[in-house]
Amino acid sequence: MILRASMSEKKPTVLIVDDQPSNIHLLASLLKADYRILTATRGHKALELAESKQPPDLILLDVIMPEMDGYAICRQLKDLESTRSIPVIFVTGMSDDKDEEHGLNLGAADYITKPFNPAIVRARVRNQINLKLRTDMLEQISWEDALTGIPNRRSFDQKLTEEWARLTRNDQSLSLLMLDIDHFKPYNDNYGHGAGDDCLRRVAQALIQVPNRPTDLVARYGGEEFAVILPETDPAGAQQYAERLLDAIRTLNIEHAYSDIAPHVTLSIGGATHSKTDPKPDAEALKQSADAALYQAKAGGRNQYLSAASG
């Protein structure tokens, strides 16, 4: 059985790299029923396809090729962070044990010698594709909050580190929002943990539905806390976005009879911005400023947004 690359049943992609069109045609005819096929007859084209926005799930690679041989291609694939996770199977007429050892030491997942058995090729391709798709699935899960389906704390920490480095280097603004569901403990205590989990899911989905840019990130930070990273956003822009988040949760109108703020679930939000005029020494300091503003928003009545500047 072949695992599918997505819920849409999209075929996994196999890139066949060989300077002989007849060899490409033979392999493609064996695999085209189960896979989307890409081809390349030169190393530079193979690397270009591997680094594209839709990279292959597996590469079948000949060794003896002009300009750049298969070993050199494999070495470059394994040196690049964006391509090193793509499994490579050498399919070659070089049958010496030392050649196979060299290919495997370069990071190839398998080594098939010509002439090959078609059934064996299909089986080995299927095994590597299934392993790759399982690995991709686990990687996706590791960056996603299991309960809400939105990015998790790990995603948040990674994104904050990356954006801090990028934006501070270019002297651009970076805003951070920390969010907390008001009086969530009494909600859980009185409505039950099942209802609490459903509340968290609904809040998370409402937060990510607020229009944003591809560079923004909404994540579950932990418990009933969420966080939003807003690159290239000044304090005024952060406030506008925070107000939309507050409105989105109010609009959900989730009953909360045990809140002294409103008869429905609400949020408190704290924000902070790094800029040339309001410098923070590092990303952790920015987060602490947003946390402090969140504490002030809660202490000052909840169901509101406060920024570190307006403390």
C-alpha positions as CSV (number, residue, x, y, z in Angstrom):
1,M,0.0,0.0,0.0
2,I,1.2,3.5,-0.9
3,L,0.6,6.3,1.7
4,R,-0.7,9.4,0.0
5,A,1.1,12.7,0.2
6,S,-2.0,14.6,1.3
7,M,-5.7,14.2,2.2
8,S,-6.4,15.1,-1.4
9,E,-4.9,11.8,-2.5
10,K,-2.3,13.6,-4.6
11,K,0.2,11.2,-6.1
12,P,3.8,11.2,-4.6
13,T,6.4,12.6,-7.0
14,V,9.4,10.7,-8.3
15,L,12.3,12.5,-10.1
16,I,14.2,10.2,-12.5
17,V,17.7,11.5,-13.4
18,D,19.5,9.8,-16.2
19,D,21.2,11.1,-19.3
20,Q,19.7,8.2,-21.4
21,P,16.1,8.9,-22.5
22,S,15.5,5.1,-22.9
23,N,16.4,4.5,-19.3
24,I,14.1,7.3,-18.2
25,H,11.3,5.9,-20.3
26,L,11.7,2.4,-18.8
27,L,11.6,3.6,-15.2
28,A,8.7,6.0,-15.9
29,S,6.6,3.2,-17.5
30,L,7.1,1.1,-14.4
31,L,6.1,3.9,-11.9
32,K,3.7,6.3,-13.7
33,A,0.5,4.5,-12.5
34,D,1.3,5.2,-8.9
35,Y,3.5,8.4,-9.0
36,R,3.8,11.7,-10.6
37,I,7.0,11.6,-12.7
38,L,9.6,14.3,-13.2
39,T,12.7,13.8,-15.3
40,A,16.1,15.4,-15.8
41,T,19.0,14.4,-18.0
42,R,21.6,16.7,-16.4
43,G,22.7,17.3,-12.8
44,H,21.9,21.1,-12.7
45,K,18.3,20.4,-13.8
46,A,17.9,17.7,-11.2
47,L,19.1,20.1,-8.4
48,E,16.8,22.8,-9.7
49,L,13.8,20.5,-9.5
50,A,14.8,19.3,-6.1
51,E,15.0,22.8,-4.8
52,S,11.7,23.9,-6.3
53,K,8.6,24.8,-4.3
54,Q,7.2,21.4,-5.1
55,P,10.2,19.1,-4.6
56,P,10.0,15.4,-5.4
57,D,9.4,12.8,-2.7
58,L,12.1,10.5,-4.1
59,I,14.9,10.7,-6.6
60,L,16.1,7.8,-8.8
61,L,19.6,8.8,-9.8
62,D,22.1,7.4,-12.4
63,V,25.8,7.5,-11.5
64,I,27.5,7.9,-14.9
65,M,26.4,11.2,-16.3
66,P,28.1,14.1,-18.2
67,E,29.1,17.3,-16.6
68,M,28.1,16.2,-13.0
69,D,28.0,12.5,-12.1
70,G,25.4,11.0,-9.7
71,Y,27.7,11.0,-6.8
72,A,28.3,14.7,-7.1
73,I,24.6,15.4,-7.4
74,C,23.8,13.3,-4.3
75,R,26.5,15.1,-2.4
76,Q,25.0,18.4,-3.2
77,L,21.5,17.2,-2.3
78,K,22.7,16.1,1.1
79,D,24.6,19.3,1.7
80,L,21.6,21.5,1.2
81,E,19.1,21.8,4.1
82,S,16.2,22.2,1.8
83,T,16.9,18.9,-0.1
84,R,18.8,16.6,2.3
85,S,15.6,14.9,3.5
86,I,14.7,13.7,-0.1
87,P,15.6,10.0,-0.3
88,V,17.9,9.1,-3.2
89,I,18.1,5.6,-4.8
90,F,21.0,5.1,-7.2
91,V,19.9,3.1,-10.3
92,T,23.1,2.3,-12.1
93,G,25.1,-0.2,-14.1
94,M,28.0,0.1,-11.6
95,S,27.7,-3.1,-9.7
96,D,31.0,-3.2,-7.7
97,D,30.6,-3.4,-4.0
98,K,32.9,-0.4,-3.5
99,D,30.6,1.7,-5.8
100,E,27.6,0.8,-3.8
101,E,29.3,1.5,-0.5
102,H,30.4,4.9,-1.8
103,G,26.9,5.8,-2.8
104,L,25.4,4.7,0.5
105,N,28.1,6.6,2.4
106,L,27.0,9.7,0.5
107,G,23.6,9.4,2.1
108,A,21.7,7.4,-0.6
109,A,18.8,5.4,0.8
110,D,19.2,2.5,-1.6
111,Y,21.3,1.2,-4.5
112,I,19.9,-0.7,-7.4
113,T,22.1,-2.2,-10.1
114,K,21.2,-2.7,-13.8
115,P,19.8,-4.8,-15.3
116,F,17.1,-4.6,-12.6
117,N,14.0,-6.6,-11.8
118,P,10.9,-4.4,-12.3
119,A,9.1,-5.8,-9.3
120,I,12.1,-5.2,-7.1
121,V,12.3,-1.6,-8.3
122,R,8.6,-0.9,-7.6
123,A,8.9,-2.5,-4.1
124,R,12.0,-0.5,-3.2
125,V,10.5,2.7,-4.5
126,R,7.2,2.1,-2.6
127,N,9.1,1.4,0.6
128,Q,11.1,4.6,0.4
129,I,8.1,6.7,-0.6
130,N,6.1,5.3,2.4
131,L,9.0,6.0,4.8
132,K,9.3,9.6,3.4
133,L,5.6,10.3,3.7
134,R,5.5,9.0,7.3
135,T,8.5,11.1,8.2
136,D,6.9,14.2,6.6
137,M,3.7,13.5,8.6
138,L,5.5,13.1,11.9
139,E,7.5,16.3,11.1
140,Q,4.2,18.2,10.5
141,I,2.7,16.8,13.7
142,S,5.8,18.0,15.7
143,W,5.1,21.6,14.7
144,E,1.3,21.4,15.2
145,D,-0.7,21.6,18.3
146,A,-2.6,18.3,18.7
147,L,-5.7,19.7,20.2
148,T,-6.3,22.8,18.1
149,G,-4.5,22.0,14.8
150,I,-2.7,25.3,14.7
151,P,1.1,25.9,15.1
152,N,2.4,24.9,18.6
153,R,5.0,26.4,21.0
154,R,7.8,24.9,19.0
155,S,6.6,26.6,15.8
156,F,6.3,29.9,17.8
157,D,9.8,29.7,19.2
158,Q,11.4,28.9,15.8
159,K,9.4,31.6,14.0
160,L,10.3,34.2,16.7
161,T,14.0,33.4,16.5
162,E,14.0,33.6,12.7
163,E,12.0,36.8,12.5
164,W,14.1,38.5,15.3
165,A,17.3,37.7,13.4
166,R,15.9,38.9,10.0
167,L,14.1,42.1,11.2
168,T,16.6,43.4,13.7
169,R,19.3,42.9,11.0
170,N,17.3,45.1,8.7
171,D,16.2,47.6,11.3
172,Q,12.5,46.7,10.9
173,S,9.7,46.5,13.4
174,L,8.6,43.2,15.0
175,S,5.4,43.0,17.1
176,L,4.4,40.2,19.5
177,L,1.0,39.6,21.0
178,M,0.4,37.3,24.0
179,L,-3.2,36.2,24.5
180,D,-5.0,34.6,27.4
181,I,-8.6,33.3,27.6
182,D,-10.2,35.1,30.5
183,H,-11.3,33.0,33.5
184,F,-10.6,29.7,31.7
185,K,-10.2,27.7,34.9
186,P,-13.7,28.3,36.1
187,Y,-15.0,27.6,32.6
188,N,-13.2,24.2,32.7
189,D,-14.3,23.5,36.3
190,N,-18.0,24.2,35.6
191,Y,-18.5,23.1,32.0
192,G,-16.1,20.2,32.1
193,H,-12.8,19.5,30.3
194,G,-14.5,18.3,27.2
195,A,-16.2,21.6,26.8
196,G,-13.0,23.3,27.7
197,D,-11.2,21.5,24.9
198,D,-13.9,22.4,22.5
199,C,-13.7,26.1,23.6
200,L,-9.9,26.0,22.9
201,R,-10.5,24.6,19.4
202,R,-13.1,27.2,18.6
203,V,-11.0,30.1,19.9
204,A,-8.0,28.8,17.9
205,Q,-9.9,28.6,14.7
206,A,-11.4,32.0,15.2
207,L,-8.0,33.5,15.8
208,I,-6.5,32.1,12.6
209,Q,-9.5,33.2,10.6
210,V,-8.7,36.9,11.3
211,P,-7.2,38.1,8.0
212,N,-3.4,38.1,8.2
213,R,-0.3,38.0,6.0
214,P,1.7,34.9,5.1
215,T,4.5,36.1,7.4
216,D,2.3,36.3,10.5
217,L,2.0,33.4,12.9
218,V,-0.8,32.5,15.3
219,A,0.2,29.7,17.7
220,R,-1.0,28.0,20.8
221,Y,1.5,28.9,23.4
222,G,0.3,26.5,26.1
223,G,-2.8,25.9,28.2
224,E,-5.3,28.7,27.4
225,E,-2.5,31.0,26.1
226,F,-2.0,31.9,22.5
227,A,0.6,34.1,20.8
228,V,0.8,36.0,17.5
229,I,4.0,37.1,15.7
230,L,3.6,40.1,13.5
231,P,6.7,40.9,11.4
232,E,7.2,44.4,10.0
233,T,4.3,45.7,12.2
234,D,4.5,48.9,14.3
235,P,2.6,49.5,17.6
236,A,-0.4,51.0,15.8
237,G,-0.7,48.0,13.4
238,A,-0.3,45.6,16.4
239,Q,-3.2,47.3,18.2
240,Q,-5.4,47.2,15.1
241,Y,-4.8,43.5,14.8
242,A,-5.3,42.8,18.5
243,E,-8.7,44.6,18.4
244,R,-9.7,42.3,15.5
245,L,-8.8,39.3,17.5
246,L,-10.8,40.5,20.5
247,D,-13.8,41.1,18.3
248,A,-13.5,37.6,16.7
249,I,-13.7,35.9,20.1
250,R,-16.6,38.1,21.2
251,T,-18.4,37.2,18.0
252,L,-18.1,33.5,18.8
253,N,-20.4,34.2,21.8
254,I,-19.4,31.1,23.7
255,E,-21.4,31.1,26.9
256,H,-19.4,31.7,30.0
257,A,-21.7,32.1,33.0
258,Y,-18.8,31.9,35.4
259,S,-16.9,35.0,34.2
260,D,-17.3,38.3,35.9
261,I,-16.3,40.1,32.7
262,A,-19.0,39.1,30.2
263,P,-21.6,36.4,29.8
264,H,-19.4,34.9,27.0
265,V,-15.7,33.9,26.5
266,T,-13.3,36.8,26.2
267,L,-9.6,37.4,25.7
268,S,-7.0,39.6,27.3
269,I,-4.0,40.6,25.1
270,G,-0.7,42.1,25.8
271,G,1.6,43.4,23.1
272,A,5.2,44.7,22.6
273,T,7.1,45.9,19.6
274,H,10.8,46.0,18.8
275,S,12.0,48.9,16.7
276,K,14.9,51.2,16.4
277,T,13.2,53.7,18.6
278,D,12.1,51.1,21.2
279,P,15.0,48.6,21.3
280,K,14.9,45.3,23.1
281,P,18.1,43.4,23.7
282,D,16.8,40.1,22.4
283,A,13.6,38.1,21.5
284,E,13.2,36.9,25.1
285,A,13.1,40.5,26.3
286,L,10.4,41.2,23.7
287,K,8.4,38.3,24.9
288,Q,8.8,39.4,28.5
289,S,7.5,42.8,27.6
290,A,4.4,41.3,25.9
291,D,3.8,39.1,28.9
292,A,4.0,42.1,31.3
293,A,1.5,43.9,29.1
294,L,-0.8,40.9,29.2
295,Y,-0.6,40.8,33.0
296,Q,-1.5,44.5,33.1
297,A,-4.5,43.9,30.7
298,K,-5.8,41.2,33.0
299,A,-5.2,43.2,36.2
300,G,-6.8,46.2,34.7
301,G,-10.1,44.5,33.9
302,R,-9.5,41.9,31.2
303,N,-11.3,41.7,27.8
304,Q,-8.9,44.3,26.4
305,Y,-5.6,44.9,24.7
306,L,-2.7,46.8,26.3
307,S,0.8,47.4,24.8
308,A,4.0,47.5,26.7
309,A,4.3,51.2,25.7
310,S,0.9,52.1,27.0
311,G,1.4,50.0,30.2
